[in-house]
Amino acid sequence: MYTWVKSFLHERSARVVLDGYHSVSVKMREGVPQGGVISPTLFLIYINDITSAIPRHVSNTLHADDLAIWSSAEHTTSAAHRIQDGVKRIHQWTEDWGLQLNRVKSVATVFSLSTSKEKINLKLGESALPQVETPTFLGVKLDSRLTWKPHLEEIEARGIRRLAIMRKLSGTTWGANSQILKTVYTGAVRPVLEYASSSWNTAARTNKARLDRVQNLGLRTVLGAMKTTPISEMQKVANIEPLEDRRQAKLLIQGEKHKRLESHPLHNKFQALTKNRLKRQSPNHQLKAQQRENADILQPSPDQCERLNPKPWSPQSQRFHVRMSIPGISGKQQQSDAALRSLALEEIHRRYPASKWTHAYTDGSAECATKNGGSGVFIQMPGRPPETLTTPCGVLCSNFKAEVVALHTAADFLTSLEETPPKVVFLSDCLSALQVLTAPAEHLVEELKKSLNDLSQKASVVLQWIPAHCGIAGNEKADGLAKDAGRQEQPETSLSFRETKTLIKHRWKTAFKERNGGYKPDQDPIHRLSRAEQTAIFRLRTGHCGFKAHLKRIGVAESALCDCGAADQTVEHVLNTCTNFTLLRNQIWPEGATLETKLWGTSEDLKATFQFTTAAELRP
């Protein structure tokens, strides 16, 4: 089939209709059709066998139309001879199939730890291949000693340019608030700083520190902070993890992915022993160190992991319905538990009356969201006593897996009944488990889809999202059953890549929260203020502001003494005791307020503090 398609693309005829009556045949010798949705696929088919032209002693990697070949040898001349043979065969392949290599982008490089620069002479056809010290491949700038310094310098410059654009969105007293600026930073700046980090993470700390400085500049832009503000405080309030933490997590995720891809070149590389002859560490050294530190959430052997080898896609007709919202519910943070419960129960009674529908409440949980998972099911059928089901989900388990297992258990139980209820609604508080049912997913979810489709052949099936932990009786009972299942003896189960990735991310996020003392940024009212208010309150909280006490500390002011002459001009002195502002303070806080309330109270308290500094003509 592949040979036929390749030959058809190489030499084919196209018939063009003119005026609806006349047609002419145009001979198209090489190439693929342009502008069609299938054109990229046809192009990949067309060039797929280019690697077969490369000799065995030359390694290669092909990403779409980007091809790199290399050879490793003790002597440069031996490697150059092999590469020349490979270049010659590739050039002949392109001549045979009517393609042209981009000679501008075709370069050669010698990678060596030797301090002396060696020259090689390679030819592409009749032209000499230029030898460069810093070639670029797939957006990564390499260097002959693989120090990664040129690449990190370039992405540092790119990150700073993007931050300059970001700073046009706001100042310290105007423009977008911190949440919008954080979205811009994490969506447009940070990806540039992290691209291919699992490869260049072996760079020296001094080189990686360049990117940390870019993030620190981004944090100051997001929060409107002064240059002297502690980095840890900015990371906590902005809820942005250090880049080094994210790099380590990405490396571990990459290793788990390669562990499951048997066809990937790094599958065996990362399983082999590390080479310790050189002092410089490789990604394999760093990966194994991370695997040892996080062994409690990883499968010890590749044989215990679910493989990622792609399977042929087969369309499945979905016979069940998924509803992921309830009218009137906008979000748990904006509405009380009583309001959520009332709206949810009203929707259930209206759409799924208990006299006609079977209500299957499902829930799943895992200890610390990483281990000893359990699923619980509470089923209410018309005219029958309730049914309860518990299932332990494994020693290593995520909340998502436990939720999916709960749905799967309920579907299989209802299907196995001699008299299957005619109408069934699954009531789950896990929105992510319902969302993945609407798209192709991994093996675990595909099995759930199959169970739901089997049940749908006997009954009308609906999956309805409901809010969690707001007092809905069936949901609370399912939650209790899930926790009971988590305390049962757990089976040893294999982990999919999705589950492992979830456990790794949760481990790093939990560590970041613990370092921040349990601070919850989504509950901090500072994020609901205007830009000017946010900047002022954040500076007052940290003490790194425009008051004289801080300016004296950094060498800007000559004296830290307040204008009242009673004490240094600190945040506490200005807000609580300065006699110059006693009248104003009594007007804004007639009943008095503590410093804790003024800086960490409700949004109204914070606005009152900003009103005080504005009326006092102080610039935090």
C-alpha positions in Angstrom: 0.0 0.0 0.0 2.8 2.4 1.0 4.7 1.7 -2.3 1.6 2.3 -4.4 0.9 5.6 -2.7 4.6 6.7 -3.0 4.6 5.8 -6.7 1.3 7.6 -7.3 2.6 10.8 -5.7 5.9 10.5 -7.7 4.2 10.4 -11.1 0.5 11.1 -11.6 -1.9 12.8 -13.9 -4.4 15.5 -12.9 -7.5 16.3 -15.0 -8.6 19.9 -15.0 -12.2 20.8 -16.0 -12.6 24.1 -18.0 -16.0 25.8 -18.4 -17.7 22.6 -17.2 -17.3 21.0 -20.7 -13.7 20.7 -21.8 -10.9 19.1 -19.8 -7.2 18.8 -20.2 -4.7 16.4 -18.6 -1.7 17.8 -16.9 1.3 15.6 -16.1 2.5 16.1 -12.5 5.9 14.5 -12.2 6.8 14.9 -8.5 5.4 16.3 -5.2 2.1 16.3 -3.4 -1.0 18.5 -3.8 -0.7 21.9 -2.2 -3.2 23.6 0.1 -5.3 20.5 1.0 -5.9 19.2 4.5 -4.3 15.9 3.6 -1.2 17.5 2.0 1.0 17.2 5.2 0.1 13.5 5.5 0.9 12.8 1.9 4.2 14.7 2.3 5.1 12.5 5.3 4.3 9.4 3.3 6.4 10.8 0.4 9.6 11.3 2.4 9.1 8.5 5.0 11.7 6.2 3.3 14.4 8.7 3.1 16.0 7.2 6.2 16.3 3.9 4.4 18.9 5.5 2.2 21.2 6.3 5.2 23.9 3.7 5.9 23.6 1.7 9.1 26.7 3.2 10.7 25.1 6.7 10.6 22.4 7.6 13.1 19.5 9.8 12.1 16.4 11.6 13.3 13.6 12.8 11.1 11.0 15.3 12.3 8.6 16.2 9.4 11.0 17.8 6.9 13.9 18.4 9.4 16.6 15.6 9.0 19.8 15.3 11.1 22.4 12.6 10.7 25.4 12.0 12.9 28.2 9.5 13.6 30.3 9.0 16.7 33.9 7.8 16.4 37.3 8.1 18.2 38.8 10.0 15.3 37.1 12.8 13.5 38.2 11.7 10.1 36.4 8.3 10.6 33.2 10.1 11.6 33.5 12.5 8.7 34.0 9.7 6.2 30.8 8.0 7.4 28.8 11.2 7.3 30.0 12.0 3.8 28.7 8.6 2.7 25.3 9.4 4.3 25.1 12.8 2.7 25.9 11.3 -0.7 23.1 8.7 -0.4 20.6 11.3 0.8 21.5 13.6 -2.1 21.0 10.7 -4.5 17.6 9.9 -2.9 16.4 13.5 -3.4 17.6 13.4 -7.1 15.6 10.1 -7.7 12.4 11.5 -6.1 12.5 15.0 -7.4 13.2 16.9 -4.2 15.7 19.5 -3.3 17.6 20.0 -0.1 17.7 23.4 1.4 21.4 24.2 1.0 21.2 27.3 3.2 20.1 25.3 6.2 22.4 22.3 5.5 25.5 22.6 7.7 28.0 20.4 9.5 29.4 20.6 13.0 32.0 18.7 15.0 30.9 18.0 18.6 33.9 17.3 20.8 35.2 18.2 24.3 38.6 18.9 22.8 39.7 22.5 23.1 41.3 22.4 19.6 38.9 23.1 16.7 39.0 20.5 14.0 37.9 21.1 10.4 36.1 18.7 8.2 35.4 18.8 4.5 31.9 17.6 3.5 30.2 18.1 0.1 26.6 18.1 -0.8 26.7 17.4 -4.5 29.3 19.7 -5.9 29.0 22.3 -3.2 30.9 22.3 0.1 28.8 22.0 3.3 29.7 25.0 5.6 31.0 24.1 9.1 29.4 26.1 11.9 30.0 26.1 15.7 26.4 26.7 16.7 23.9 24.9 14.4 20.1 25.2 15.1 17.9 22.1 15.0 14.2 22.1 15.9 14.5 25.5 17.5 17.5 24.6 19.7 20.9 26.2 19.2 23.6 23.6 19.8 27.3 24.3 20.4 30.4 22.1 19.7 30.9 21.3 23.5 27.2 21.1 24.3 27.4 23.6 27.1 24.1 25.0 26.0 25.3 28.5 26.7 24.5 30.0 23.2 21.0 28.5 23.4 20.3 29.9 26.9 21.6 33.3 25.9 19.3 33.4 22.9 16.1 32.3 24.8 17.0 34.8 27.6 17.0 37.6 25.0 13.7 36.3 23.5 12.1 36.1 26.9 13.2 39.7 27.8 11.7 40.9 24.4 8.4 39.3 25.2 8.4 40.8 28.7 8.9 44.2 27.2 5.7 43.7 25.2 4.0 42.4 28.4 4.9 45.5 30.3 3.0 47.6 27.8 -0.2 46.1 29.2 0.1 47.8 32.6 2.1 49.9 35.0 2.1 50.1 38.7 -1.1 52.2 38.8 -3.0 51.4 35.6 -3.7 48.6 33.2 -4.3 44.8 33.5 -4.4 43.2 36.9 -2.1 40.5 38.1 -4.3 37.6 37.0 -4.3 38.8 33.4 -0.6 39.5 33.5 0.1 36.0 34.9 -1.9 34.4 32.1 0.2 36.4 29.6 3.4 35.4 31.3 2.6 31.6 31.6 1.2 31.5 28.1 3.7 33.6 26.1 6.9 34.0 28.0 7.5 30.9 30.2 7.1 28.4 27.3 10.0 30.1 25.6 12.1 29.6 28.8 11.2 25.9 29.1 11.3 24.7 25.5 13.5 21.5 25.3 14.5 21.9 29.0 14.8 18.1 29.5 17.7 18.2 27.0 19.6 21.4 28.1 19.0 20.9 31.8 22.6 19.6 32.0 23.8 23.2 31.4 25.8 24.9 34.2 23.9 26.6 36.9 25.3 30.0 36.0 23.8 29.6 32.5 20.4 28.4 33.8 20.4 31.3 36.2 19.9 33.6 33.2 16.4 32.2 32.8 15.6 32.5 36.5 16.4 36.2 36.2 13.9 36.5 33.3 11.2 34.9 35.4 12.0 37.1 38.4 11.6 40.1 36.1 8.3 38.6 35.0 7.1 38.2 38.6 7.9 41.8 39.3 5.9 42.8 36.3 2.9 40.6 37.3 2.8 42.0 40.9 4.1 45.5 40.4 6.8 44.7 42.9 10.1 46.6 43.6 13.4 45.1 42.6 14.3 44.3 46.2 11.2 42.2 46.9 12.1 38.6 48.0 11.7 36.2 45.1 10.0 33.5 47.3 7.3 36.0 48.3 6.6 36.9 44.7 6.4 33.2 43.7 4.0 32.6 46.6 1.5 35.4 45.8 1.7 34.9 42.0 1.5 31.1 42.5 4.3 30.6 39.9 6.7 27.8 40.7 10.5 28.1 40.3 11.8 27.2 36.9 14.2 24.6 38.3 11.3 22.7 40.0 9.4 22.6 36.7 12.5 21.5 34.8 13.0 18.5 37.2 9.3 17.6 36.9 9.5 17.7 33.1 12.6 15.6 33.0 10.9 12.9 35.2 7.7 13.0 33.0 9.9 12.7 29.9 11.6 9.6 31.4 8.3 8.0 32.2 7.1 8.6 28.7 10.2 7.0 27.2 9.8 4.1 29.6 6.4 3.3 28.0 7.5 3.9 24.3 9.4 0.7 23.4 10.1 2.1 19.9 11.7 5.3 21.1 15.5 5.5 20.8 15.7 6.7 24.5 13.7 3.8 25.8 16.8 1.6 26.2 19.1 4.6 26.8 17.3 5.6 30.0 17.2 2.0 31.2 20.9 1.5 30.8 23.5 2.2 33.4 25.0 5.7 33.5 28.5 6.3 32.2 30.6 7.9 35.0 33.9 8.4 33.2 33.3 12.2 32.8 32.5 14.7 35.5 29.7 16.2 33.4 26.3 14.8 34.0 24.0 13.6 31.3 20.2 13.7 31.3 20.3 10.0 32.3 22.2 10.9 35.5 19.7 13.6 36.4 16.7 11.3 35.5 17.9 8.4 37.7 18.5 10.8 40.6 14.9 12.1 40.3 13.6 8.5 40.0 15.4 7.6 43.2 13.9 10.6 45.1 10.4 9.9 43.8 10.4 6.1 43.8 7.3 6.0 46.0 5.0 7.3 43.1 6.7 5.5 40.2 6.4 2.0 38.9 9.8 0.3 39.6 9.9 -1.7 36.4 9.0 -0.8 32.8 7.1 -4.1 32.6 4.6 -2.8 35.1 3.7 0.2 33.0 1.0 0.5 30.5 2.5 0.9 27.1 2.1 4.0 25.0 2.4 2.2 21.7 -0.3 3.7 19.4 -3.3 1.5 18.5 -5.4 1.8 15.3 -8.2 4.3 15.8 -11.7 2.8 15.4 -14.8 5.1 15.7 -17.3 4.2 18.4 -20.9 5.3 18.4 -21.6 7.0 21.7 -25.1 6.0 23.0 -25.0 7.9 26.3 -25.3 11.6 27.0 -23.0 13.8 29.1 -24.1 17.0 30.8 -21.3 19.0 32.5 -23.2 21.9 33.9 -26.3 22.9 35.9 -28.3 26.0 35.2 -27.6 28.8 37.7 -24.2 27.3 39.0 -21.3 29.6 38.0 -18.6 28.4 40.4 -18.0 27.0 43.9 -16.0 30.1 44.9 -18.8 32.5 44.0 -21.7 30.6 45.6 -22.4 29.2 49.0 -22.8 25.5 49.7 -26.5 26.0 50.4 -27.1 27.7 47.0 -25.1 25.0 45.2 -27.1 22.2 46.9 -30.4 23.8 46.2 -29.7 24.4 42.5 -28.3 20.8 42.1 -31.2 19.1 43.8 -33.7 21.2 41.9 -32.1 20.1 38.6 -32.0 16.4 39.6 -35.7 16.4 40.7 -36.8 18.2 37.6 -34.8 16.4 35.0 -34.4 13.0 36.7 -37.3 12.3 39.0 -36.6 9.5 41.5 -39.9 7.7 40.6 -38.6 7.1 37.0 -34.8 7.3 37.1 -32.2 5.3 38.8 -29.7 7.6 40.6 -26.1 6.3 40.7 -23.9 8.5 42.8 -20.2 7.8 42.1 -17.1 9.2 43.8 -13.4 8.4 44.1 -10.5 9.5 46.2 -6.9 8.8 46.9 -4.7 9.5 50.0 -2.7 12.7 49.2 -4.1 12.3 45.7 -1.3 9.8 45.0 -1.9 6.4 46.8 -4.4 4.0 48.3 -7.2 4.9 46.0 -10.8 3.9 46.5 -14.1 4.2 44.6 -17.6 4.3 46.1 -21.0 3.9 44.5 -24.4 4.6 46.0 -27.3 3.5 43.8 -31.0 4.4 44.4 -33.4 2.5 42.2 -37.2 3.1 42.1 -39.0 0.6 44.3 -35.8 -1.1 45.5 -33.5 -0.8 48.5 -30.3 1.2 47.9 -27.1 -0.6 46.7 -23.6 0.3 47.9 -20.3 -0.7 46.1 -16.7 -0.2 47.1 -13.6 -0.9 45.1 -9.9 -0.4 46.1 -8.1 1.0 43.1 -4.4 0.4 43.8 -1.4 1.3 46.0 -0.5 4.0 43.5 -3.6 5.8 42.3 -4.8 9.3 41.3 -8.1 10.9 42.2 -9.0 10.8 38.5 -8.4 7.0 38.2 -10.5 6.4 41.3 -13.4 8.5 39.8 -13.2 6.6 36.5 -13.2 3.2 38.4 -16.3 4.3 40.3 -18.2 5.0 37.1 -17.0 1.8 35.6 -18.1 -0.2 38.6 -21.5 1.3 38.6 -22.0 0.7 34.9 -21.0 -2.9 35.1 -23.2 -3.6 38.1 -26.3 -2.1 36.5 -25.6 -4.0 33.2 -25.3 -7.3 35.1 -28.8 -7.0 36.7 -31.5 -9.4 35.4 -33.8 -6.4 35.1 -31.8 -3.4 34.1 -33.5 -0.1 35.0 -35.0 1.7 31.9 -33.4 5.1 32.8 -30.1 5.6 34.6 -28.3 8.8 35.5 -24.8 8.8 36.9 -24.2 11.7 39.3 -20.5 12.5 39.6 -18.7 15.6 41.0 -15.6 14.9 38.8 -15.8 17.2 35.8 -12.5 15.9 34.3 -13.8 12.3 34.2 -16.9 13.5 32.3 -14.9 15.7 29.9 -12.6 12.9 28.7 -15.7 10.8 27.7 -16.3 13.2 24.9 -12.9 12.7 23.2 -10.6 9.8 22.4 -8.6 8.8 25.5 -6.4 6.2 27.0 -7.3 2.5 27.7 -8.9 3.1 31.1 -11.4 5.6 29.7 -12.1 3.6 26.6 -13.0 0.6 28.7 -15.4 2.9 30.6 -17.0 4.0 27.3 -17.5 0.4 26.3 -19.3 -0.3 29.6 -21.5 2.7 29.3 -22.4 1.8 25.7 -23.2 -1.8 26.8 -25.6 -0.4 29.5 -27.0 2.1 26.9 -28.2 -0.9 24.8 -30.6 -1.8 27.7 -31.4 1.7 29.1 -31.3 5.4 28.6 -28.1 6.6 30.1 -27.0 10.1 31.2 -23.9 11.3 33.0 -24.6 14.5 35.0 -22.1 16.6 36.8 -23.0 17.8 40.3 -21.0 20.1 42.7 -18.9 18.4 45.3 -19.1 18.6 49.1 -22.1 20.8 49.3 -24.4 18.5 51.3 -26.1 16.4 48.5 -26.9 13.2 50.4 -26.1 10.6 47.7 -22.8 12.3 46.9 -21.8 12.4 50.5 -22.6 8.7 50.9 -20.5 7.9 47.8 -17.6 9.9 49.2 -17.7 8.0 52.4 -17.8 4.7 50.6 -14.7 5.8 48.5 -12.8 6.6 51.6 -13.7 3.2 53.1 -12.5 1.5 49.9 -9.2 3.4 50.2 -8.6 1.8 53.6 -9.1 -1.7 52.2 -6.2 -3.9 51.1 -4.9 -2.4 47.8 -4.0 -4.4 44.7 -0.8 -3.8 42.7 -1.9 -2.2 39.5 -0.1 -0.7 36.5 -0.1 3.0 35.9 -0.8 4.7 32.7 1.3 7.6 31.5 -1.6 10.0 32.2 -1.8 8.8 35.8 2.0 8.9 36.4 2.1 12.4 34.9 -0.6 13.5 37.3 1.2 12.0 40.3 4.4 13.8 39.4 2.8 17.2 38.9 0.9 16.8 42.2 4.2 15.9 44.0 5.9 19.2 42.9 2.8 21.3 43.4 2.4 20.0 46.9 6.0 20.7 47.8 5.6 24.2 46.5 2.5 24.8 48.6 4.3 23.4 51.7 7.2 25.8 51.2 4.6 28.6 51.0 3.1 27.6 54.4 -0.3 26.5 52.9 -1.0 29.9 51.3 -4.0 29.7 49.0 -3.8 32.3 46.2 -7.3 31.6 45.0 -8.7 32.7 48.3 -6.6 35.9 48.7 -8.8 38.9 48.1 -5.8 40.9 46.7 -6.4 39.2 43.3 -9.9 40.8 43.1 -8.6 44.4 43.3 -7.7 46.8 40.6 -4.1 47.1 39.3 -3.3 50.2 41.5 -4.8 48.6 44.6 -3.0 45.2 44.0 0.4 46.9 43.6 0.0 49.1 46.7 -1.2 46.3 49.0 1.5 43.8 47.8 4.2 46.3 48.5 2.8 47.2 51.9 2.6 43.5 52.8 6.3 42.8 52.0 7.6 46.1 53.4 9.5 46.6 50.2 7.8 49.9 49.3 8.4 53.6 48.9 8.4 54.4 52.7 11.6 55.9 54.1 12.5 52.9 56.3 12.9 50.7 53.2 14.4 53.4 51.0 17.1 54.0 53.7 17.8 50.3 53.8 18.6 50.2 50.1 20.5 53.4 50.1 18.1 55.7 48.4 17.0 57.9 51.3 19.3 59.6 53.8 17.1 59.0 56.8 14.4 56.4 57.8 12.8 58.9 60.2 9.1 59.6 59.6 8.0 63.2 59.0 6.2 63.1 62.4 9.6 62.6 64.1 8.4 59.9 66.4 9.7 56.7 64.7 11.0 55.2 61.5 8.5 55.4 58.6 7.6 51.7 58.4 4.4 50.2 57.2 3.2 49.5 60.7 4.0 53.0 61.9 2.2 54.7 59.0 -0.9 52.5 59.2 -1.3 52.4 63.0 0.5 55.0 64.9 1.7 58.0 62.9 0.3 61.2 64.4 0.3 63.0 61.1 -2.6 60.8 59.9 -4.6 60.3 63.1 -7.7 62.2 61.8 -7.6 60.4 58.4 -7.2 57.0 60.1 -10.2 57.6 62.4 -12.3 58.6 59.3 -11.5 55.4 57.4 -11.4 53.0 60.4 -13.7 54.7 63.0 -13.9 51.5 65.1 -10.2 50.8 64.6 -8.5 47.9 62.8 -5.4 45.7 63.3 -2.5 45.7 60.9 -3.5 42.1 60.0 -7.0 43.3 58.9 -5.7 46.2 57.0 -3.2 44.1 54.9 -4.8 40.6 54.9 -8.5 41.2 55.5 -11.3 41.1 53.1 -11.3 42.9 49.7 -13.2 45.8 51.4 -10.5 46.0 54.1 -7.8 46.1 51.5 -9.6 48.8 49.5 -9.9 50.9 52.7 -6.1 50.6 53.2 -5.5 51.8 49.6 -7.9 54.7 50.2 -5.9 55.7 53.2 -2.5 55.7 51.4 -4.0 57.6 48.5 -5.7 60.3 50.8 -2.4 60.6 52.7 -0.6 61.2 49.5 1.8 58.3 50.2 3.2 56.1 47.4 3.8 52.6 48.5 
